[in-house]
Amino acid sequence: MRGRCPGIVAVLVILIAIAAGTPAAWADDSADAGQQVVAAYTTVKGSVRPDPGVSVAASKKKLYDMAESYIWAAIPPDCRPLVSRLELFAAQTSAEDAVDGTATPNDDGSRWTLSFDWGEAESAVVERNADDEAVFDEVIAHELGHILSLKSDQFTDDDSRGTYSDSDGTFRKSAYLNAFYQDFWKDRYPGWTDKDGDQEQAAALYGAHAQAFVTEYAATDPSEDFAESFASFVLQTKPIAATERSKKIRFFYAYPELVKDRDFLRQNLDSAN
Ligand SMILES: [Zn+2]
């Protein structure tokens, strides 16, 4: 059995700043201490049920259910068996450095808990704020990018083949993230080291290579770059530019199953329609 980071392996923190046009502010991935779960759902054979272990304010239940329905409806059929739980949390930290969503594997890495910020879900799904719809859809696509690239079948116990490895394990030669790493990270950034989501290093890397990343957060590490680029692949039209970041978005078109996921997500995410 492969050892896995027991905590959050996949965190997207985003800016409330899109509307304001100000630079993104990102937090590190240790912000889960500042979250309180307000609603939780377990998935059993394709259906979603409220977790009776989490008591929910009766006045809010309908609204939470709306958000859950929206999220679940957007998840492509081939990804649904990988999701064991959906959670909505209330962020206790300031909006500037709030975590928007997380994807956390179960102990054996076979299924995942997806968690989303309730404040953002409410604004996007209930109030239909267009800017927040766009952000929320990005978060959903980003977290699915993590699940697709970190699911069990992407890893190998054979670490002798020079494939990419990170704190989650060693990737198979055919793994999405290994291919992404070989194409876009290997030998590119000599000074870069994996520093567990260090945002200062990400800002510096982005500052030096802005055209190589779809967002500053993407410069965190190959895994976040993959998830951010995947979200752009889902939500943007296919780019034609010769820039590195456009190549990263086009990377996903080589995988028919991911194009299928993209089509499904676009049909069900409001900001893509
Ligand atoms: Zn992430």
py3Dmol code that shows the C-alpha trace and the ligand (Angstrom):
import py3Dmol

protein = """\
ATOM      1  CA  MET A   1       0.000   0.000   0.000  1.00  0.00           C
ATOM      2  CA  ARG A   2       1.287   3.377  -0.894  1.00  0.00           C
ATOM      3  CA  GLY A   3       1.777   5.953   1.799  1.00  0.00           C
ATOM      4  CA  ARG A   4      -0.219   9.056   1.270  1.00  0.00           C
ATOM      5  CA  CYS A   5      -0.326  12.409   2.861  1.00  0.00           C
ATOM      6  CA  PRO A   6      -3.142  12.079   5.395  1.00  0.00           C
ATOM      7  CA  GLY A   7      -4.084  15.705   5.157  1.00  0.00           C
ATOM      8  CA  ILE A   8      -5.265  17.782   2.302  1.00  0.00           C
ATOM      9  CA  VAL A   9      -3.317  17.028  -0.805  1.00  0.00           C
ATOM     10  CA  ALA A  10      -5.172  19.265  -3.093  1.00  0.00           C
ATOM     11  CA  VAL A  11      -6.200  22.718  -2.285  1.00  0.00           C
ATOM     12  CA  LEU A  12      -7.317  25.580  -4.392  1.00  0.00           C
ATOM     13  CA  VAL A  13      -7.359  28.972  -2.890  1.00  0.00           C
ATOM     14  CA  ILE A  14      -8.648  31.739  -4.972  1.00  0.00           C
ATOM     15  CA  LEU A  15      -9.150  35.355  -4.950  1.00  0.00           C
ATOM     16  CA  ILE A  16     -12.295  37.115  -4.477  1.00  0.00           C
ATOM     17  CA  ALA A  17     -10.424  39.575  -6.594  1.00  0.00           C
ATOM     18  CA  ILE A  18     -11.516  38.591 -10.091  1.00  0.00           C
ATOM     19  CA  ALA A  19     -14.302  41.131 -10.203  1.00  0.00           C
ATOM     20  CA  ALA A  20     -12.125  43.815  -8.720  1.00  0.00           C
ATOM     21  CA  GLY A  21      -9.328  43.134 -11.170  1.00  0.00           C
ATOM     22  CA  THR A  22      -6.762  43.005  -8.400  1.00  0.00           C
ATOM     23  CA  PRO A  23      -4.019  40.385  -8.235  1.00  0.00           C
ATOM     24  CA  ALA A  24      -4.930  37.027  -6.820  1.00  0.00           C
ATOM     25  CA  ALA A  25      -4.198  36.382  -3.181  1.00  0.00           C
ATOM     26  CA  TRP A  26      -3.473  32.821  -2.257  1.00  0.00           C
ATOM     27  CA  ALA A  27      -3.127  31.019   0.998  1.00  0.00           C
ATOM     28  CA  ASP A  28      -1.092  27.955   1.788  1.00  0.00           C
ATOM     29  CA  ASP A  29      -2.790  24.597   2.080  1.00  0.00           C
ATOM     30  CA  SER A  30      -2.990  24.437   5.846  1.00  0.00           C
ATOM     31  CA  ALA A  31      -6.133  26.512   6.155  1.00  0.00           C
ATOM     32  CA  ASP A  32      -8.451  23.588   6.881  1.00  0.00           C
ATOM     33  CA  ALA A  33      -8.149  24.356  10.584  1.00  0.00           C
ATOM     34  CA  GLY A  34     -10.257  27.411   9.866  1.00  0.00           C
ATOM     35  CA  GLN A  35     -13.163  25.525   8.325  1.00  0.00           C
ATOM     36  CA  GLN A  36     -16.389  24.300   9.819  1.00  0.00           C
ATOM     37  CA  VAL A  37     -18.422  21.718   7.928  1.00  0.00           C
ATOM     38  CA  VAL A  38     -22.022  22.960   7.621  1.00  0.00           C
ATOM     39  CA  ALA A  39     -23.408  20.158   5.442  1.00  0.00           C
ATOM     40  CA  ALA A  40     -22.141  16.769   4.327  1.00  0.00           C
ATOM     41  CA  TYR A  41     -23.360  14.112   1.927  1.00  0.00           C
ATOM     42  CA  THR A  42     -22.213  10.575   1.333  1.00  0.00           C
ATOM     43  CA  THR A  43     -22.431   8.889  -2.033  1.00  0.00           C
ATOM     44  CA  VAL A  44     -23.637   5.324  -2.314  1.00  0.00           C
ATOM     45  CA  LYS A  45     -23.824   3.616  -5.692  1.00  0.00           C
ATOM     46  CA  GLY A  46     -24.333   6.827  -7.567  1.00  0.00           C
ATOM     47  CA  SER A  47     -26.863   8.419  -5.249  1.00  0.00           C
ATOM     48  CA  VAL A  48     -26.133  11.154  -2.750  1.00  0.00           C
ATOM     49  CA  ARG A  49     -27.567  11.195   0.771  1.00  0.00           C
ATOM     50  CA  PRO A  50     -27.196  13.649   3.622  1.00  0.00           C
ATOM     51  CA  ASP A  51     -24.759  12.408   6.253  1.00  0.00           C
ATOM     52  CA  PRO A  52     -26.895  12.022   9.383  1.00  0.00           C
ATOM     53  CA  GLY A  53     -23.774  12.577  11.481  1.00  0.00           C
ATOM     54  CA  VAL A  54     -23.672  16.243  10.530  1.00  0.00           C
ATOM     55  CA  SER A  55     -26.535  18.278  11.949  1.00  0.00           C
ATOM     56  CA  VAL A  56     -27.761  20.893   9.551  1.00  0.00           C
ATOM     57  CA  ALA A  57     -29.625  24.104  10.284  1.00  0.00           C
ATOM     58  CA  ALA A  58     -33.188  23.386   9.101  1.00  0.00           C
ATOM     59  CA  SER A  59     -33.544  26.853   7.618  1.00  0.00           C
ATOM     60  CA  LYS A  60     -30.523  26.240   5.403  1.00  0.00           C
ATOM     61  CA  LYS A  61     -31.081  22.658   4.332  1.00  0.00           C
ATOM     62  CA  LYS A  62     -32.759  23.469   1.023  1.00  0.00           C
ATOM     63  CA  LEU A  63     -29.980  25.840   0.080  1.00  0.00           C
ATOM     64  CA  TYR A  64     -27.255  23.352   0.944  1.00  0.00           C
ATOM     65  CA  ASP A  65     -29.083  20.727  -1.079  1.00  0.00           C
ATOM     66  CA  MET A  66     -29.180  23.087  -4.059  1.00  0.00           C
ATOM     67  CA  ALA A  67     -25.411  23.438  -3.925  1.00  0.00           C
ATOM     68  CA  GLU A  68     -24.922  19.691  -3.512  1.00  0.00           C
ATOM     69  CA  SER A  69     -27.179  18.996  -6.507  1.00  0.00           C
ATOM     70  CA  TYR A  70     -25.314  21.475  -8.649  1.00  0.00           C
ATOM     71  CA  ILE A  71     -21.913  19.999  -7.762  1.00  0.00           C
ATOM     72  CA  TRP A  72     -22.990  16.384  -8.153  1.00  0.00           C
ATOM     73  CA  ALA A  73     -24.722  17.022 -11.473  1.00  0.00           C
ATOM     74  CA  ALA A  74     -21.523  18.520 -12.856  1.00  0.00           C
ATOM     75  CA  ILE A  75     -19.276  15.585 -11.937  1.00  0.00           C
ATOM     76  CA  PRO A  76     -18.765  13.361 -14.988  1.00  0.00           C
ATOM     77  CA  PRO A  77     -20.090   9.791 -14.703  1.00  0.00           C
ATOM     78  CA  ASP A  78     -16.606   8.251 -14.785  1.00  0.00           C
ATOM     79  CA  CYS A  79     -15.521  10.452 -11.850  1.00  0.00           C
ATOM     80  CA  ARG A  80     -18.564   9.837  -9.635  1.00  0.00           C
ATOM     81  CA  PRO A  81     -17.422   6.433  -8.330  1.00  0.00           C
ATOM     82  CA  LEU A  82     -14.265   8.174  -7.101  1.00  0.00           C
ATOM     83  CA  VAL A  83     -16.188  10.597  -4.876  1.00  0.00           C
ATOM     84  CA  SER A  84     -17.314   9.198  -1.527  1.00  0.00           C
ATOM     85  CA  ARG A  85     -18.364  12.422   0.145  1.00  0.00           C
ATOM     86  CA  LEU A  86     -19.336  16.011  -0.550  1.00  0.00           C
ATOM     87  CA  GLU A  87     -18.956  18.686   2.091  1.00  0.00           C
ATOM     88  CA  LEU A  88     -19.798  22.340   2.357  1.00  0.00           C
ATOM     89  CA  PHE A  89     -17.787  24.332   4.863  1.00  0.00           C
ATOM     90  CA  ALA A  90     -17.973  27.783   6.333  1.00  0.00           C
ATOM     91  CA  ALA A  91     -14.613  29.500   6.096  1.00  0.00           C
ATOM     92  CA  GLN A  92     -13.486  30.967   9.374  1.00  0.00           C
ATOM     93  CA  THR A  93     -10.657  32.922   7.849  1.00  0.00           C
ATOM     94  CA  SER A  94     -10.810  36.218   6.028  1.00  0.00           C
ATOM     95  CA  ALA A  95     -11.997  36.132   2.430  1.00  0.00           C
ATOM     96  CA  GLU A  96      -8.584  37.208   1.138  1.00  0.00           C
ATOM     97  CA  ASP A  97      -6.844  33.963   1.985  1.00  0.00           C
ATOM     98  CA  ALA A  98      -9.797  31.604   2.201  1.00  0.00           C
ATOM     99  CA  VAL A  99      -9.569  28.104   0.805  1.00  0.00           C
ATOM    100  CA  ASP A 100     -12.208  27.569  -1.873  1.00  0.00           C
ATOM    101  CA  GLY A 101     -12.175  23.831  -2.176  1.00  0.00           C
ATOM    102  CA  THR A 102     -10.276  20.707  -1.335  1.00  0.00           C
ATOM    103  CA  ALA A 103     -10.031  17.149  -2.614  1.00  0.00           C
ATOM    104  CA  THR A 104      -8.898  14.742   0.079  1.00  0.00           C
ATOM    105  CA  PRO A 105      -8.288  11.036  -0.528  1.00  0.00           C
ATOM    106  CA  ASN A 106      -9.511   8.354   1.835  1.00  0.00           C
ATOM    107  CA  ASP A 107      -6.845   6.302   3.567  1.00  0.00           C
ATOM    108  CA  ASP A 108      -6.323   3.884   0.697  1.00  0.00           C
ATOM    109  CA  GLY A 109      -6.542   6.621  -1.948  1.00  0.00           C
ATOM    110  CA  SER A 110      -9.391   4.904  -3.791  1.00  0.00           C
ATOM    111  CA  ARG A 111     -12.129   7.477  -3.121  1.00  0.00           C
ATOM    112  CA  TRP A 112     -12.237  11.139  -2.297  1.00  0.00           C
ATOM    113  CA  THR A 113     -13.958  13.784  -0.239  1.00  0.00           C
ATOM    114  CA  LEU A 114     -14.714  16.978  -2.110  1.00  0.00           C
ATOM    115  CA  SER A 115     -15.219  20.067   0.046  1.00  0.00           C
ATOM    116  CA  PHE A 116     -16.367  23.496  -1.052  1.00  0.00           C
ATOM    117  CA  ASP A 117     -16.713  26.865   0.578  1.00  0.00           C
ATOM    118  CA  TRP A 118     -20.379  27.414   1.373  1.00  0.00           C
ATOM    119  CA  GLY A 119     -20.215  31.202   1.069  1.00  0.00           C
ATOM    120  CA  GLU A 120     -18.995  30.882  -2.476  1.00  0.00           C
ATOM    121  CA  ALA A 121     -21.439  28.088  -3.293  1.00  0.00           C
ATOM    122  CA  GLU A 122     -24.324  30.175  -2.009  1.00  0.00           C
ATOM    123  CA  SER A 123     -23.321  33.195  -4.042  1.00  0.00           C
ATOM    124  CA  ALA A 124     -22.790  31.089  -7.181  1.00  0.00           C
ATOM    125  CA  VAL A 125     -25.578  28.527  -7.023  1.00  0.00           C
ATOM    126  CA  VAL A 126     -28.296  30.200  -4.953  1.00  0.00           C
ATOM    127  CA  GLU A 127     -27.807  33.881  -5.726  1.00  0.00           C
ATOM    128  CA  ARG A 128     -26.478  33.289  -9.242  1.00  0.00           C
ATOM    129  CA  ASN A 129     -23.797  35.943  -8.977  1.00  0.00           C
ATOM    130  CA  ALA A 130     -22.078  35.661 -12.358  1.00  0.00           C
ATOM    131  CA  ASP A 131     -18.548  36.343 -11.116  1.00  0.00           C
ATOM    132  CA  ASP A 132     -18.868  33.825  -8.344  1.00  0.00           C
ATOM    133  CA  GLU A 133     -20.400  31.290 -10.721  1.00  0.00           C
ATOM    134  CA  ALA A 134     -17.226  31.499 -12.774  1.00  0.00           C
ATOM    135  CA  VAL A 135     -15.007  31.107  -9.719  1.00  0.00           C
ATOM    136  CA  PHE A 136     -17.060  28.265  -8.274  1.00  0.00           C
ATOM    137  CA  ASP A 137     -17.020  26.379 -11.570  1.00  0.00           C
ATOM    138  CA  GLU A 138     -13.248  26.783 -11.713  1.00  0.00           C
ATOM    139  CA  VAL A 139     -12.947  25.316  -8.245  1.00  0.00           C
ATOM    140  CA  ILE A 140     -15.088  22.303  -9.178  1.00  0.00           C
ATOM    141  CA  ALA A 141     -13.034  21.688 -12.336  1.00  0.00           C
ATOM    142  CA  HIS A 142      -9.766  22.226 -10.449  1.00  0.00           C
ATOM    143  CA  GLU A 143     -10.602  19.688  -7.754  1.00  0.00           C
ATOM    144  CA  LEU A 144     -11.681  17.135 -10.365  1.00  0.00           C
ATOM    145  CA  GLY A 145      -8.326  17.722 -12.051  1.00  0.00           C
ATOM    146  CA  HIS A 146      -6.690  16.629  -8.819  1.00  0.00           C
ATOM    147  CA  ILE A 147      -8.821  13.523  -8.504  1.00  0.00           C
ATOM    148  CA  LEU A 148      -8.166  12.485 -12.091  1.00  0.00           C
ATOM    149  CA  SER A 149      -4.411  12.970 -11.751  1.00  0.00           C
ATOM    150  CA  LEU A 150      -4.031  11.496  -8.242  1.00  0.00           C
ATOM    151  CA  LYS A 151      -6.384   8.511  -8.391  1.00  0.00           C
ATOM    152  CA  SER A 152      -4.954   5.145  -7.455  1.00  0.00           C
ATOM    153  CA  ASP A 153      -4.385   3.879 -10.982  1.00  0.00           C
ATOM    154  CA  GLN A 154      -1.972   6.746 -11.676  1.00  0.00           C
ATOM    155  CA  PHE A 155       0.642   5.454  -9.231  1.00  0.00           C
ATOM    156  CA  THR A 156       3.201   2.677  -9.284  1.00  0.00           C
ATOM    157  CA  ASP A 157       5.270   0.975  -6.616  1.00  0.00           C
ATOM    158  CA  ASP A 158       8.190   0.845  -9.052  1.00  0.00           C
ATOM    159  CA  ASP A 159      10.214   3.990  -8.494  1.00  0.00           C
ATOM    160  CA  SER A 160      13.143   2.876 -10.609  1.00  0.00           C
ATOM    161  CA  ARG A 161      11.915   4.243 -13.916  1.00  0.00           C
ATOM    162  CA  GLY A 162      12.562   7.929 -13.483  1.00  0.00           C
ATOM    163  CA  THR A 163       8.944   8.990 -13.609  1.00  0.00           C
ATOM    164  CA  TYR A 164       7.660  11.953 -11.657  1.00  0.00           C
ATOM    165  CA  SER A 165       7.099  11.499  -7.957  1.00  0.00           C
ATOM    166  CA  ASP A 166       5.846  13.804  -5.249  1.00  0.00           C
ATOM    167  CA  SER A 167       4.615  13.461  -1.682  1.00  0.00           C
ATOM    168  CA  ASP A 168       1.641  11.417  -2.972  1.00  0.00           C
ATOM    169  CA  GLY A 169       3.841   8.728  -4.503  1.00  0.00           C
ATOM    170  CA  THR A 170       5.542   7.728  -7.762  1.00  0.00           C
ATOM    171  CA  PHE A 171       3.548   8.087 -10.941  1.00  0.00           C
ATOM    172  CA  ARG A 172       3.256   5.519 -13.686  1.00  0.00           C
ATOM    173  CA  LYS A 173       4.880   6.336 -17.000  1.00  0.00           C
ATOM    174  CA  SER A 174       1.427   6.651 -18.544  1.00  0.00           C
ATOM    175  CA  ALA A 175       0.048   8.813 -15.719  1.00  0.00           C
ATOM    176  CA  TYR A 176      -1.389  12.178 -16.714  1.00  0.00           C
ATOM    177  CA  LEU A 177       0.757  14.002 -14.192  1.00  0.00           C
ATOM    178  CA  ASN A 178       3.931  12.240 -15.259  1.00  0.00           C
ATOM    179  CA  ALA A 179       3.325  13.232 -18.879  1.00  0.00           C
ATOM    180  CA  PHE A 180       2.497  16.783 -17.814  1.00  0.00           C
ATOM    181  CA  TYR A 181       5.657  16.954 -15.702  1.00  0.00           C
ATOM    182  CA  GLN A 182       7.883  15.586 -18.483  1.00  0.00           C
ATOM    183  CA  ASP A 183       6.441  18.088 -20.969  1.00  0.00           C
ATOM    184  CA  PHE A 184       6.351  21.202 -18.845  1.00  0.00           C
ATOM    185  CA  TRP A 185       8.426  20.979 -15.664  1.00  0.00           C
ATOM    186  CA  LYS A 186      11.345  18.586 -16.042  1.00  0.00           C
ATOM    187  CA  ASP A 187      14.642  20.499 -16.225  1.00  0.00           C
ATOM    188  CA  ARG A 188      12.757  23.772 -16.754  1.00  0.00           C
ATOM    189  CA  TYR A 189      13.155  25.508 -13.438  1.00  0.00           C
ATOM    190  CA  PRO A 190      16.565  24.596 -11.938  1.00  0.00           C
ATOM    191  CA  GLY A 191      16.074  26.598  -8.740  1.00  0.00           C
ATOM    192  CA  TRP A 192      12.612  25.224  -8.033  1.00  0.00           C
ATOM    193  CA  THR A 193      12.156  22.632  -5.291  1.00  0.00           C
ATOM    194  CA  ASP A 194       8.996  21.040  -3.955  1.00  0.00           C
ATOM    195  CA  LYS A 195       8.290  23.062  -0.815  1.00  0.00           C
ATOM    196  CA  ASP A 196       4.828  21.894   0.126  1.00  0.00           C
ATOM    197  CA  GLY A 197       2.819  24.613  -1.521  1.00  0.00           C
ATOM    198  CA  ASP A 198       5.135  27.515  -0.748  1.00  0.00           C
ATOM    199  CA  GLN A 199       3.371  30.556  -2.236  1.00  0.00           C
ATOM    200  CA  GLU A 200       6.417  32.814  -2.086  1.00  0.00           C
ATOM    201  CA  GLN A 201       8.265  30.453  -4.366  1.00  0.00           C
ATOM    202  CA  ALA A 202       5.180  30.241  -6.603  1.00  0.00           C
ATOM    203  CA  ALA A 203       5.017  34.024  -6.873  1.00  0.00           C
ATOM    204  CA  ALA A 204       8.697  34.172  -7.811  1.00  0.00           C
ATOM    205  CA  LEU A 205       8.361  31.418 -10.425  1.00  0.00           C
ATOM    206  CA  TYR A 206       5.261  33.035 -11.869  1.00  0.00           C
ATOM    207  CA  GLY A 207       6.976  36.411 -11.902  1.00  0.00           C
ATOM    208  CA  ALA A 208       9.828  34.989 -13.956  1.00  0.00           C
ATOM    209  CA  HIS A 209       7.661  32.852 -16.283  1.00  0.00           C
ATOM    210  CA  ALA A 210       4.189  34.403 -16.358  1.00  0.00           C
ATOM    211  CA  GLN A 211       3.394  33.152 -19.856  1.00  0.00           C
ATOM    212  CA  ALA A 212       4.031  29.572 -18.740  1.00  0.00           C
ATOM    213  CA  PHE A 213       1.192  29.412 -16.200  1.00  0.00           C
ATOM    214  CA  VAL A 214      -2.556  29.946 -16.429  1.00  0.00           C
ATOM    215  CA  THR A 215      -2.550  31.538 -12.941  1.00  0.00           C
ATOM    216  CA  GLU A 216      -0.008  32.393 -10.275  1.00  0.00           C
ATOM    217  CA  TYR A 217      -1.325  29.548  -8.166  1.00  0.00           C
ATOM    218  CA  ALA A 218      -0.467  27.149 -10.994  1.00  0.00           C
ATOM    219  CA  ALA A 219       3.204  27.915 -10.346  1.00  0.00           C
ATOM    220  CA  THR A 220       2.938  26.260  -6.914  1.00  0.00           C
ATOM    221  CA  ASP A 221       3.967  22.798  -8.141  1.00  0.00           C
ATOM    222  CA  PRO A 222       3.259  20.385 -11.018  1.00  0.00           C
ATOM    223  CA  SER A 223       0.103  19.062  -9.340  1.00  0.00           C
ATOM    224  CA  GLU A 224      -1.464  22.508  -8.889  1.00  0.00           C
ATOM    225  CA  ASP A 225      -0.323  23.471 -12.376  1.00  0.00           C
ATOM    226  CA  PHE A 226      -2.098  20.388 -13.694  1.00  0.00           C
ATOM    227  CA  ALA A 227      -5.316  21.202 -11.802  1.00  0.00           C
ATOM    228  CA  GLU A 228      -5.312  24.861 -12.802  1.00  0.00           C
ATOM    229  CA  SER A 229      -4.552  24.026 -16.438  1.00  0.00           C
ATOM    230  CA  PHE A 230      -7.261  21.355 -16.387  1.00  0.00           C
ATOM    231  CA  ALA A 231      -9.781  23.943 -15.151  1.00  0.00           C
ATOM    232  CA  SER A 232      -8.758  26.240 -18.010  1.00  0.00           C
ATOM    233  CA  PHE A 233      -9.101  23.324 -20.426  1.00  0.00           C
ATOM    234  CA  VAL A 234     -12.633  22.741 -19.166  1.00  0.00           C
ATOM    235  CA  LEU A 235     -13.822  26.333 -19.074  1.00  0.00           C
ATOM    236  CA  GLN A 236     -12.006  28.024 -21.934  1.00  0.00           C
ATOM    237  CA  THR A 237     -12.189  27.565 -25.667  1.00  0.00           C
ATOM    238  CA  LYS A 238      -9.190  25.745 -27.123  1.00  0.00           C
ATOM    239  CA  PRO A 239      -6.316  28.254 -27.320  1.00  0.00           C
ATOM    240  CA  ILE A 240      -4.209  28.613 -30.440  1.00  0.00           C
ATOM    241  CA  ALA A 241      -1.330  30.696 -29.067  1.00  0.00           C
ATOM    242  CA  ALA A 242       2.201  29.277 -28.990  1.00  0.00           C
ATOM    243  CA  THR A 243       2.693  30.201 -25.333  1.00  0.00           C
ATOM    244  CA  GLU A 244       3.610  27.614 -22.759  1.00  0.00           C
ATOM    245  CA  ARG A 245       0.324  28.077 -20.908  1.00  0.00           C
ATOM    246  CA  SER A 246      -1.655  27.504 -24.097  1.00  0.00           C
ATOM    247  CA  LYS A 247       0.337  24.327 -24.702  1.00  0.00           C
ATOM    248  CA  LYS A 248      -0.592  23.208 -21.191  1.00  0.00           C
ATOM    249  CA  ILE A 249      -4.275  23.678 -21.944  1.00  0.00           C
ATOM    250  CA  ARG A 250      -3.937  21.845 -25.273  1.00  0.00           C
ATOM    251  CA  PHE A 251      -2.121  18.988 -23.477  1.00  0.00           C
ATOM    252  CA  PHE A 252      -5.459  17.602 -22.282  1.00  0.00           C
ATOM    253  CA  TYR A 253      -6.932  17.326 -25.780  1.00  0.00           C
ATOM    254  CA  ALA A 254      -4.617  14.345 -26.391  1.00  0.00           C
ATOM    255  CA  TYR A 255      -6.755  12.296 -23.999  1.00  0.00           C
ATOM    256  CA  PRO A 256     -10.206  11.425 -25.417  1.00  0.00           C
ATOM    257  CA  GLU A 257     -11.523  10.471 -21.978  1.00  0.00           C
ATOM    258  CA  LEU A 258     -10.616  13.903 -20.625  1.00  0.00           C
ATOM    259  CA  VAL A 259     -12.267  15.612 -23.590  1.00  0.00           C
ATOM    260  CA  LYS A 260     -15.367  13.615 -22.735  1.00  0.00           C
ATOM    261  CA  ASP A 261     -15.156  14.824 -19.126  1.00  0.00           C
ATOM    262  CA  ARG A 262     -14.719  18.370 -20.425  1.00  0.00           C
ATOM    263  CA  ASP A 263     -17.848  18.081 -22.573  1.00  0.00           C
ATOM    264  CA  PHE A 264     -19.860  16.790 -19.643  1.00  0.00           C
ATOM    265  CA  LEU A 265     -18.649  19.493 -17.283  1.00  0.00           C
ATOM    266  CA  ARG A 266     -19.350  22.230 -19.825  1.00  0.00           C
ATOM    267  CA  GLN A 267     -22.901  21.009 -20.276  1.00  0.00           C
ATOM    268  CA  ASN A 268     -23.519  21.211 -16.555  1.00  0.00           C
ATOM    269  CA  LEU A 269     -21.504  24.175 -15.302  1.00  0.00           C
ATOM    270  CA  ASP A 270     -23.485  27.392 -15.579  1.00  0.00           C
ATOM    271  CA  SER A 271     -20.548  29.648 -16.397  1.00  0.00           C
ATOM    272  CA  ALA A 272     -19.680  27.505 -19.440  1.00  0.00           C
ATOM    273  CA  ASN A 273     -23.120  28.089 -20.947  1.00  0.00           C
TER     274      ASN A 273
END
"""
ligand_1 = """\
1
ZN
Zn -5.368 22.368 -5.933
"""
view = py3Dmol.view(width=600, height=400)
view.addModel(protein, "pdb")
view.setStyle({"model": 0}, {"cartoon": {"style": "trace"}})
view.addModel(ligand_1, "xyz")
view.setStyle({"model": 1}, {"stick": {}})
view.zoomTo()
view.show()
